Amino acid sequence: MHSIPRITATFEALDLLEMIRTAHGPVVFHQSGGCCDGSQPMCFPVHEFRMGTQDVKLGEIDGAGFWMHAEQFEYWKHCQLTLDVVPGRGSSFSLEIPYGKRFHIRSRLFTEEELGWLDGP
């Protein structure tokens, strides 16, 4: 039986994640789709961010949970998301800001076959 993750990451994102965890310890990702940061994924210390009852866990990036608000998930549920990094400063309180980079989501539509293989929600 096949399975396919809803969330993956580039090597650049994994490298930045490792630098952040070295400085801050365990982290979690959240993508709200809210007004201030749009759909930018944000990275927080795991014990400093409280998930809401409407948040959906898409999976993990190298052990760090990746969560999204349920309303945002409705837009993305047919896509595989890839956590990437781009130069520049995000407009949030995300932990990558001091590194002059920001996390960024890339997406692709699942094939009909892959939709049957999905892990998670």
N, C-alpha and C positions, 0 to 999 in steps of 0.2 A: 504494500500500500504506500502511496506517495503522500507527502505532506509538503506544504509550502508556507513560509512565514508571511505575515502581513507586514512586518517591518524588518528591514535589513540596514546595513550601514557600509559606507565606503571605508577604505583604509585610513583616509584622512580624518574621518569622523572618529574612528576607533583610536587613532593616535591622540587627538585632542581630548577625547574622553579619558584616556589614561592619564594625561597631564592634569586634568581637572580632579580626577579621583586621588591622585597623589597629593594634591594640595588640600582637598576638601573631604575626602573619604567617600563613602557610598553616595550615589546620586540617583535621581529619577528624572525622566523626561515627561513633559506635559505639553500638549498642543491644544489650546483652548478654542481658537477661532474667534476670540473676543475682539473688541474694538481697538484696543491699544496695540497689540502685536499681531493682529490678524491670525494667520495660521502658522506663524513661526514657532518651531519647537523650542521649548525652554528647558534648561537643565538646572535643577535645584538640589541642595543637600537632601537626602532621603528623609531625614527627620524634621526638615523645615517646610515641607510642603504637604498639605493635607488634601487628599483626593476627595472629590465630592461624590454624592450618591449617583450622579449622572455621568461619571467618568467610566470609560471602557478601557481595559488593558489590551493593547494590540499585541504585545509580546515583550521581548527583552533584547537589548543591545548589549552584548558582552556582560550580562548580569544586571544591567540597569533597566528597570521597568520603563516601558513607554506607554503612556496613557493619553487618551483623547476624550474630549467632551462628547457625549452621545450624539448631540446635534451635528457636530463636526464630522463624527464617524459616519453619519448617514451619507454625507457627500463623498467620503473616501472609501467606503466599504467594498467597492469593486476594483480597488487599486492596491498594488503592492507599493509600499512607501519605502524610500531609501533615505536614511539620514546621511546628509553630506555636510560639508563645511565650505563657506565662501568667505572671501576677505571682507572686512568691514565690521562696523559696530552695529549690533542689533539695538532695538529700542526697548529693551526689557531689562529685567534684573537677572538674566540668565548668567550662569557661572563662566561662560566662555568669553564674555565681553573684555576682560583685561588682556586677552591674548590677541586682540585685533582681528578676531574672526567671529563668525556667527554660524550657528547650526541652520541648516536649510533642508527642506524636504523636496525630494524628487519623486515622481510617481509614474507608474505605468499601469494600464488596465490589465487585470487578470484575463487569461483566456477562459473560454467556457470550461475546458477541462480542468484548469487550475482552480476555478471556483469550487469544484467538488473536493479538492485536496486541502482546503484551508484549515489552518490551525486556529483555534480561538473563536472569538465571536463572529 
